[in-house]
């Protein structure tokens, strides 16, 4: 099975970014079989909190380029 997976991965990595993203999305979705009934409400609450924090100035947005550098340490 490892050889098959390695060949599929090699071929997938040669695809354009949009196609790779779509495949990744399908693969991740195939792993997420359990449904959390409270997830949607929890996300709504989190989004409201983040918007409130932004509007109040408690949180300062950071451009993705800066966040990426901080995350990757470069």
Secondary structure as UniProt FT lines:
FT   HELIX           2..13
FT   HELIX           17..31
FT   TURN            37..38
FT   HELIX           39..56
FT   HELIX           64..72
//
